Amino acid sequence: INLIILPRHRLLLSNLSLGLQAEKRSTATLAYSLSFLLAAMSKRKVREVKEEPASLGPAVKDGEVVFGTAHIFASFNDTFIHVTDLSGRETLVRITGGMKVKADRDESSPYAAMLAAQDVAQRCKELGINALHIKLRATGGNKTKTPGPGAQSALRALARSGMKIGRIGKAFFPLLLNFLNKVKFSFCFDFMLVPFSIEDVTPIPTDSTRRKGGRRGRRL
């Protein structure tokens, strides 16, 4: 078969051959790099991750009183119920009224606070906490010092859910109780055992920044 190769066809064939050679070279380089990578991976030691079961601390004995601190912030926009350990450093559970209702106007309602408190009490029981020291606060500062409508409802719901509020069991002061029994001071047991109680921690300014509203006050 006689083929007539024109100059333009010869140029195309030369470009095609060069492209094939480059492709072969790149394929060989890729194969070499892959083999090197696989060899390196086979030599590398892979650490096995050991999963340790998480524990929530020592088991609570029957009749033992375990305290947490419930920080209740009740404003007229929302109600926060935040339970920590006694140091306040570790958060155990935090639920707000806005997490329990859909309407914005219901976030600070007593009903939303009650639902939030029930969830908090349930989580506390799962963690082994059966008593709470209450720290209640309003907005404070240069704003209102009165707690919002959800404060009382949250407290009632915590108490009705089975949480002990503001009282320490006798197991906390065995030596003190023995001493008081010997000295016949049994009448002051209740007085001595209430360092944990309902505490108002609303910030009260000694001197505050200027309250909003201007010189003539808020226009209604």
TORRO-705085 format. One line per 10 residues: number of its first residue (from 1); their letters; for each residue x, y, z of N, C-alpha, C. Coordinates in nm, 3 decimals. Each point is the difference from the previous one (the first is absolute). Layout:
N
NUM = A = X:Y:Z:X:Y:Z:X:Y:Z | ...
***
This chain:
220
1 = INLIILPRHR = 0.086:-0.118:0.000:-0.086:0.118:0.000:0.089:0.123:0.000 | -0.020:0.082:-0.097:0.077:0.124:-0.008:-0.077:0.113:0.068 | 0.061:0.060:0.103:-0.063:0.110:0.072:0.075:0.127:-0.032 | -0.076:0.101:-0.028:0.059:0.131:-0.026:-0.013:0.082:0.129 | 0.114:0.031:0.066:-0.001:0.075:0.126:0.034:0.144:-0.030 | -0.094:0.083:0.021:0.020:0.142:-0.022:0.081:0.060:0.116 | 0.062:0.116:-0.020:0.080:0.063:0.108:-0.081:0.025:0.127 | -0.126:0.043:-0.018:-0.080:0.027:0.122:-0.030:-0.130:0.074 | -0.018:-0.111:-0.075:-0.024:-0.128:0.065:0.124:-0.048:0.073 | 0.119:0.026:-0.060:0.125:-0.040:0.064:0.017:0.072:0.134
11 = LLLSNLSLGL = -0.039:0.126:0.004:0.008:0.078:0.125:-0.093:-0.058:0.107 | -0.120:-0.039:-0.041:-0.095:-0.059:0.095:0.053:-0.131:0.055 | 0.060:-0.084:-0.088:0.052:-0.129:0.045:0.116:0.019:0.098 | 0.085:0.098:-0.028:0.113:0.024:0.092:-0.049:0.048:0.137 | -0.102:0.086:-0.001:-0.057:0.046:0.128:-0.064:-0.115:0.076 | -0.068:-0.090:-0.074:-0.066:-0.114:0.063:0.103:-0.093:0.064 | 0.110:-0.025:-0.071:0.103:-0.088:0.056:0.065:0.062:0.124 | 0.023:0.131:-0.006:0.056:0.066:0.119:-0.096:-0.009:0.119 | -0.131:0.019:-0.027:-0.099:-0.010:0.107:-0.004:-0.138:0.061 | 0.009:-0.105:-0.084:0.000:-0.136:0.052:0.122:-0.027:0.086
21 = QAEKRSTATL = 0.115:0.050:-0.044:0.121:-0.018:0.079:-0.010:0.070:0.136 | -0.055:0.122:0.000:-0.017:0.073:0.126:-0.097:-0.072:0.092 | -0.107:-0.056:-0.061:-0.099:-0.071:0.081:0.062:-0.125:0.062 | 0.085:-0.071:-0.079:0.067:-0.118:0.054:0.092:0.039:0.115 | 0.072:0.112:-0.019:0.090:0.045:0.105:-0.076:0.035:0.128 | -0.112:0.074:-0.014:-0.078:0.039:0.118:-0.061:-0.122:0.067 | -0.044:-0.098:-0.079:-0.057:-0.122:0.058:0.106:-0.076:0.078 | 0.121:-0.008:-0.056:0.108:-0.069:0.071:0.036:0.072:0.130 | 0.003:0.133:-0.005:0.031:0.077:0.122:-0.107:-0.022:0.106 | -0.127:-0.001:-0.042:-0.110:-0.020:0.093:0.006:-0.139:0.063
31 = AYSLSFLLAA = 0.029:-0.101:-0.083:0.010:-0.136:0.053:0.113:-0.012:0.101 | 0.114:0.066:-0.031:0.115:-0.005:0.092:-0.034:0.067:0.133 | -0.064:0.117:-0.007:-0.034:0.071:0.124:-0.101:-0.077:0.083 | -0.096:-0.067:-0.069:-0.098:-0.080:0.073:0.066:-0.118:0.070 | 0.092:-0.067:-0.070:0.069:-0.114:0.061:0.083:0.045:0.120 | 0.065:0.117:-0.011:0.080:0.053:0.111:-0.090:0.032:0.120 | -0.118:0.059:-0.029:-0.093:0.036:0.108:-0.053:-0.124:0.070 | -0.035:-0.103:-0.077:-0.051:-0.124:0.060:0.107:-0.066:0.086 | 0.124:0.001:-0.048:0.109:-0.058:0.079:0.019:0.075:0.131 | -0.008:0.133:-0.006:0.015:0.080:0.122:-0.114:-0.025:0.097
41 = MSKRKVREVK = -0.123:-0.014:-0.053:-0.115:-0.025:0.086:0.007:-0.136:0.066 | 0.055:-0.099:-0.072:0.011:-0.134:0.058:0.102:-0.003:0.114 | 0.105:0.084:-0.008:0.101:0.004:0.105:-0.048:0.078:0.121 | -0.090:0.098:-0.022:-0.044:0.086:0.109:-0.088:-0.079:0.098 | 0.023:0.022:0.127:-0.080:-0.066:0.102:-0.125:0.083:0.028 | -0.113:-0.063:-0.008:-0.127:0.069:0.024:-0.042:-0.024:0.144 | -0.023:0.109:0.072:-0.042:-0.012:0.140:-0.147:-0.039:0.008 | -0.027:-0.095:0.083:-0.138:-0.042:0.021:-0.062:0.085:0.110 | -0.113:0.061:-0.030:-0.068:0.085:0.097:-0.085:-0.087:0.091 | 0.030:0.007:0.129:-0.077:-0.078:0.097:-0.112:0.086:0.057
51 = EEPASLGPAV = -0.120:-0.049:-0.009:-0.116:0.073:0.052:-0.026:-0.044:0.143 | 0.005:0.097:0.089:-0.028:-0.028:0.141:-0.140:0.047:0.034 | -0.077:-0.081:0.069:-0.137:0.043:0.034:0.002:0.119:0.094 | -0.081:0.101:-0.030:-0.006:0.121:0.083:-0.081:-0.028:0.125 | 0.047:0.050:0.112:-0.071:-0.017:0.126:-0.040:0.136:0.053 | -0.111:0.005:0.071:-0.052:0.125:0.055:0.037:0.016:0.147 | 0.109:-0.063:0.043:0.041:0.011:0.139:-0.045:-0.120:0.080 | 0.031:-0.001:0.128:-0.037:-0.114:0.084:-0.151:-0.012:0.015 | -0.045:-0.122:0.017:-0.143:-0.026:0.014:-0.050:0.059:0.132 | -0.122:0.050:-0.001:-0.060:0.061:0.118:-0.066:-0.109:0.084
61 = KDGEVVFGTA = 0.032:-0.002:0.127:-0.059:-0.100:0.088:-0.142:0.042:0.038 | -0.077:-0.097:0.046:-0.137:0.029:0.044:0.003:0.090:0.122 | -0.078:0.105:-0.004:-0.007:0.094:0.111:0.109:0.106:0.000 | 0.093:-0.007:-0.096:0.106:0.101:-0.007:-0.052:0.125:-0.070 | 0.037:0.116:0.052:-0.044:0.127:-0.056:0.114:0.059:-0.083 | -0.025:0.021:-0.128:0.101:0.056:-0.090:-0.051:0.135:-0.049 | 0.075:0.105:0.028:-0.045:0.136:-0.030:0.055:0.050:-0.133 | -0.080:0.080:-0.067:0.042:0.082:-0.112:-0.048:0.141:0.025 | 0.038:0.092:-0.086:-0.044:0.140:0.013:-0.085:0.035:-0.121 | -0.122:0.045:0.024:-0.090:0.041:-0.108:-0.001:0.152:-0.008
71 = HIFASFNDTF = 0.052:0.053:-0.109:0.000:0.145:-0.023:-0.123:0.032:-0.086 | -0.097:0.066:0.061:-0.124:0.035:-0.071:0.003:0.149:-0.031 | 0.003:0.033:-0.127:-0.001:0.140:-0.045:-0.136:0.025:-0.065 | -0.084:0.074:0.070:-0.136:0.025:-0.048:-0.013:0.147:-0.037 | -0.002:0.028:-0.129:-0.027:0.135:-0.048:-0.139:0.003:-0.061 | -0.038:0.114:-0.056:-0.132:0.010:-0.062:0.005:-0.039:-0.148 | 0.116:-0.050:-0.046:0.011:-0.050:-0.136:0.021:-0.150:-0.007 | 0.056:-0.059:0.105:0.029:-0.143:-0.002:0.030:-0.046:0.142 | 0.008:-0.133:0.019:0.036:-0.059:0.129:0.109:-0.104:-0.024 | 0.114:0.018:0.062:0.112:-0.094:-0.012:0.009:-0.084:0.127
81 = IHVTDLSGRE = 0.015:-0.131:-0.015:0.025:-0.089:0.113:0.130:-0.073:-0.031 | 0.103:0.032:0.076:0.136:-0.046:-0.030:0.055:-0.069:0.125 | 0.019:-0.132:-0.009:0.047:-0.078:0.115:0.149:-0.030:-0.017 | 0.078:0.033:0.102:0.144:-0.028:0.001:0.034:-0.081:0.124 | 0.128:-0.038:0.011:0.045:-0.058:0.126:0.013:0.113:0.103 | 0.038:-0.035:0.123:0.001:0.100:0.106:0.104:0.108:-0.023 | 0.105:-0.031:-0.075:0.101:0.103:-0.029:-0.047:0.096:-0.109 | -0.099:-0.041:-0.080:-0.048:0.084:-0.109:0.083:-0.009:-0.126 | 0.101:-0.086:-0.002:0.090:-0.006:-0.115:-0.051:-0.092:-0.110 | -0.073:-0.103:0.037:-0.041:-0.099:-0.099:-0.151:0.005:-0.019
91 = TLVRITGGMK = -0.043:0.019:-0.123:-0.142:0.002:-0.032:-0.052:-0.143:-0.011 | -0.107:-0.029:0.071:-0.061:-0.133:-0.007:-0.118:-0.001:-0.095 | -0.084:0.099:0.009:-0.113:0.012:-0.093:-0.045:0.145:-0.002 | -0.041:0.048:-0.116:-0.049:0.137:-0.013:-0.114:0.001:-0.101 | -0.117:0.040:0.046:-0.118:0.004:-0.086:-0.071:0.132:0.024 | -0.052:0.060:-0.107:-0.070:0.128:0.011:-0.146:-0.018:-0.038 | -0.079:0.100:0.036:-0.141:-0.004:-0.037:-0.020:0.008:-0.150 | 0.089:0.072:-0.068:-0.011:0.012:-0.145:0.023:-0.131:-0.073 | 0.064:-0.098:0.065:0.022:-0.130:-0.062:-0.125:-0.087:0.005 | -0.099:0.040:0.078:-0.119:-0.085:0.021:-0.125:0.053:-0.069
101 = VKADRDESSP = 0.001:0.122:-0.048:-0.118:0.056:-0.068:0.044:0.059:-0.133 | -0.097:0.019:-0.089:0.029:0.051:-0.133:-0.019:0.152:-0.010 | -0.102:0.051:0.068:-0.030:0.144:-0.009:0.099:0.080:0.085 | 0.046:0.112:-0.054:0.095:0.084:0.072:-0.061:0.058:0.127 | -0.127:0.031:-0.004:-0.062:0.065:0.116:-0.017:-0.097:0.117 | 0.011:-0.132:-0.026:-0.019:-0.100:0.106:0.131:-0.043:0.065 | 0.112:0.055:-0.042:0.129:-0.047:0.052:0.014:0.025:0.149 | -0.053:0.112:0.049:0.013:0.033:0.143:-0.120:-0.045:0.081 | -0.092:-0.074:-0.059:-0.124:-0.037:0.069:0.028:-0.106:0.107 | -0.087:-0.008:0.102:0.016:-0.104:0.102:-0.008:-0.141:-0.057
111 = YAAMLAAQDV = -0.080:-0.018:-0.104:-0.013:-0.134:-0.060:0.132:-0.046:-0.062 | 0.067:0.090:-0.073:0.129:-0.035:-0.061:0.104:-0.028:0.108 | -0.001:0.079:0.108:0.094:-0.023:0.110:-0.026:-0.135:0.067 | -0.127:-0.037:0.012:-0.034:-0.129:0.061:0.052:-0.116:-0.085 | -0.020:0.008:-0.132:0.049:-0.106:-0.089:0.152:-0.010:0.005 | 0.067:0.115:0.002:0.147:-0.001:0.007:0.048:-0.061:0.131 | -0.067:0.034:0.111:0.040:-0.053:0.131:-0.020:-0.151:0.007 | -0.106:-0.050:-0.062:-0.023:-0.145:0.000:0.111:-0.074:-0.075 | 0.043:0.056:-0.113:0.110:-0.062:-0.075:0.131:0.006:0.079 | 0.022:0.111:0.069:0.121:0.014:0.081:0.000:-0.103:0.113
121 = AQRCKELGIN = -0.113:-0.017:0.067:-0.008:-0.096:0.110:0.024:-0.142:-0.050 | -0.054:-0.032:-0.116:0.019:-0.134:-0.056:0.149:-0.027:-0.029 | 0.067:0.099:-0.058:0.142:-0.017:-0.031:0.083:-0.008:0.127 | -0.036:0.077:0.102:0.073:-0.006:0.127:-0.012:-0.138:0.064 | -0.118:-0.060:-0.009:-0.017:-0.134:0.056:0.084:-0.102:-0.076 | 0.011:0.018:-0.132:0.085:-0.091:-0.078:0.146:0.010:0.043 | 0.042:0.120:0.040:0.139:0.021:0.042:0.022:-0.032:0.147 | -0.107:-0.034:0.072:0.014:-0.035:0.141:-0.012:0.116:0.096 | -0.046:0.115:-0.047:-0.017:0.117:0.087:-0.145:0.003:0.049 | -0.017:0.005:0.130:-0.135:-0.002:0.055:-0.029:0.119:0.090
131 = ALHIKLRATG = 0.090:0.097:0.008:-0.024:0.120:0.081:0.063:0.120:-0.071 | -0.065:0.114:0.013:0.045:0.119:-0.072:0.008:0.120:0.094 | 0.109:0.072:-0.011:0.013:0.131:0.064:-0.040:0.104:-0.103 | -0.101:0.080:0.029:-0.059:0.091:-0.098:0.066:0.137:0.009 | 0.042:0.050:-0.115:0.046:0.139:-0.012:-0.091:0.068:-0.102 | -0.084:0.088:0.049:-0.101:0.065:-0.082:0.042:0.144:-0.028 | -0.015:0.044:-0.125:0.035:0.138:-0.031:-0.094:0.058:-0.104 | -0.015:0.131:0.009:-0.073:0.077:-0.101:0.103:0.068:-0.090 | -0.047:0.089:-0.086:0.093:0.068:-0.091:0.100:0.084:0.078 | -0.048:0.081:0.095:0.089:0.075:0.087:0.073:0.112:-0.072
141 = GNKTKTPGPG = 0.105:0.049:0.064:0.073:0.112:-0.055:-0.084:0.126:0.008 | -0.004:0.078:-0.108:-0.085:0.119:0.001:-0.138:-0.031:-0.058 | -0.033:-0.130:-0.011:-0.133:-0.041:-0.045:-0.076:-0.059:0.116 | -0.106:-0.073:-0.029:-0.089:-0.047:0.106:0.069:-0.100:0.092 | -0.030:0.010:0.129:0.051:-0.094:0.100:-0.103:-0.107:0.032 | -0.113:0.000:-0.069:-0.107:-0.096:0.025:0.014:-0.119:-0.095 | 0.000:-0.123:0.052:0.007:-0.116:-0.090:-0.122:-0.009:-0.090 | 0.017:-0.061:-0.115:-0.107:-0.014:-0.097:-0.107:-0.099:0.044 | -0.102:-0.019:-0.082:-0.113:-0.087:0.039:0.035:-0.148:0.007 | 0.115:-0.040:-0.056:0.032:-0.142:0.000:0.076:-0.048:0.122
151 = AQSALRALAR = 0.041:0.091:0.090:0.084:-0.039:0.113:-0.073:-0.093:0.096 | -0.117:0.043:0.045:-0.074:-0.080:0.098:-0.044:-0.133:-0.060 | -0.041:0.002:-0.126:-0.044:-0.122:-0.066:0.115:-0.100:-0.012 | 0.119:0.049:-0.032:0.116:-0.089:-0.012:0.035:-0.064:0.134 | -0.006:0.080:0.108:0.030:-0.053:0.132:-0.101:-0.108:0.041 | -0.127:0.027:-0.024:-0.104:-0.097:0.035:0.017:-0.130:-0.078 | 0.032:0.013:-0.129:0.014:-0.119:-0.084:0.120:-0.084:0.044 | 0.110:0.065:0.040:0.116:-0.075:0.049:-0.034:-0.077:0.127 | -0.073:0.067:0.091:-0.036:-0.066:0.125:-0.098:-0.115:-0.023 | -0.096:0.020:-0.090:-0.099:-0.105:-0.025:0.058:-0.118:-0.077
161 = SGMKIGRIGK = 0.112:0.022:-0.068:0.063:-0.109:-0.075:0.084:-0.091:0.090 | 0.002:0.029:0.129:0.071:-0.087:0.093:0.137:0.050:0.041 | 0.038:0.120:-0.041:0.131:0.054:0.039:-0.012:0.065:0.139 | 0.099:-0.025:0.085:0.004:0.066:0.131:0.055:0.140:-0.019 | -0.068:0.096:0.059:0.035:0.141:-0.020:0.052:0.059:0.130 | 0.123:0.049:-0.002:0.051:0.084:0.107:0.008:-0.061:0.137 | 0.037:-0.127:0.010:0.014:-0.060:0.132:0.105:-0.111:-0.007 | 0.084:-0.008:0.101:0.108:-0.099:0.002:-0.039:-0.114:0.092 | 0.027:-0.122:-0.043:-0.028:-0.116:0.083:0.100:-0.014:0.114 | -0.031:-0.084:0.096:0.085:-0.016:0.118:0.132:-0.069:-0.033
171 = AFFPLLLNFL = 0.007:-0.066:-0.115:0.124:-0.070:-0.036:0.115:0.097:-0.025 | -0.031:0.128:-0.020:0.106:0.095:-0.032:0.078:0.043:0.124 | -0.062:-0.005:0.117:0.066:0.049:0.121:-0.008:-0.104:0.112 | 0.054:-0.120:-0.018:-0.012:-0.100:0.107:0.073:0.041:0.127 | 0.120:0.058:-0.013:0.074:0.040:0.120:-0.070:0.113:0.073 | -0.052:0.096:-0.077:-0.071:0.112:0.061:-0.124:-0.048:0.073 | -0.071:-0.095:-0.061:-0.122:-0.050:0.063:0.031:-0.076:0.129 | 0.109:-0.078:-0.002:0.038:-0.070:0.123:0.031:0.098:0.112 | 0.071:0.108:-0.037:0.033:0.101:0.100:-0.126:0.066:0.054 | -0.094:0.034:-0.091:-0.122:0.067:0.044:-0.085:-0.093:0.085
181 = NKVKFSFCFD = 0.001:-0.129:-0.031:-0.077:-0.094:0.081:0.056:-0.008:0.142 | 0.133:0.005:0.009:0.062:-0.007:0.134:-0.030:0.126:0.080 | -0.002:0.115:-0.069:-0.020:0.126:0.071:-0.148:0.033:0.015 | -0.087:-0.085:-0.054:-0.146:0.017:0.010:-0.047:0.125:-0.074 | 0.053:0.021:-0.120:-0.045:0.111:-0.083:-0.088:-0.052:-0.113 | -0.080:-0.098:0.030:-0.079:-0.062:-0.107:-0.104:0.096:-0.057 | -0.037:0.103:0.074:-0.104:0.091:-0.049:0.047:0.083:-0.119 | 0.132:0.011:-0.021:0.048:0.086:-0.108:0.047:-0.080:-0.121 | -0.042:-0.127:-0.013:0.042:-0.080:-0.115:-0.040:0.066:-0.131 | -0.127:0.038:-0.012:-0.047:0.057:-0.125:0.072:0.130:-0.032
191 = FMLVPFSIED = 0.029:0.076:0.103:0.071:0.126:-0.022:0.142:-0.026:-0.050 | 0.064:-0.103:0.053:0.138:-0.027:-0.037:0.011:-0.062:-0.139 | -0.105:-0.063:-0.049:0.010:-0.078:-0.122:-0.061:0.069:-0.120 | -0.001:0.132:-0.002:-0.055:0.069:-0.116:0.100:0.102:-0.057 | 0.127:-0.037:-0.019:0.087:0.094:-0.072:-0.030:0.001:-0.148 | -0.057:-0.108:-0.053:-0.042:-0.006:-0.139:-0.148:0.034:-0.004 | -0.037:0.107:-0.066:-0.140:0.042:0.001:-0.028:0.074:-0.129 | -0.113:0.067:-0.005:-0.035:0.082:-0.116:0.066:0.137:0.019 | 0.083:0.036:-0.094:0.083:0.120:0.014:-0.032:0.097:-0.114 | -0.016:0.126:0.034:-0.024:0.102:-0.102:0.134:0.062:-0.038
201 = VTPIPTDSTR = 0.039:-0.019:-0.125:0.131:0.050:-0.046:-0.017:0.106:-0.108 | -0.112:0.072:0.004:-0.021:0.109:-0.095:0.107:0.107:0.018 | 0.069:0.039:-0.107:0.106:0.101:0.016:-0.058:0.136:0.035 | 0.041:0.053:0.115:-0.046:0.131:0.047:0.117:0.097:-0.013 | -0.013:0.105:-0.080:0.113:0.091:-0.019:0.017:0.094:0.119 | 0.124:0.024:0.040:0.026:0.104:0.100:-0.007:0.137:-0.066 | 0.039:0.006:-0.125:-0.022:0.118:-0.082:0.002:-0.051:-0.143 | -0.096:0.038:-0.079:-0.018:-0.066:-0.129:0.020:0.099:-0.115 | 0.005:-0.057:-0.118:0.002:0.083:-0.120:-0.137:0.061:-0.021 | -0.008:0.095:-0.090:-0.125:0.073:-0.021:-0.106:-0.092:-0.058
211 = RKGGRRGRRL = -0.117:0.006:0.059:-0.111:-0.082:-0.047:-0.053:0.056:-0.132 | -0.040:-0.090:-0.088:-0.048:0.044:-0.130:-0.136:0.070:0.015 | -0.033:0.083:-0.096:-0.129:0.069:0.003:0.014:0.150:-0.015 | 0.119:0.053:0.026:0.018:0.144:-0.019:-0.045:0.081:0.120 | 0.020:0.129:-0.009:-0.029:0.091:0.113:-0.148:0.003:0.034 | -0.086:-0.003:-0.101:-0.144:0.013:0.024:-0.068:-0.136:0.018 | 0.076:-0.108:0.000:-0.059:-0.131:0.025:-0.053:-0.065:-0.127 | -0.049:-0.119:0.019:-0.051:-0.077:-0.113:-0.138:0.050:-0.040 | -0.016:0.028:-0.129:-0.130:0.046:-0.051:-0.089:-0.119:-0.030 | -0.118:-0.003:0.060:-0.093:-0.112:-0.020:-0.098:0.031:-0.113
***
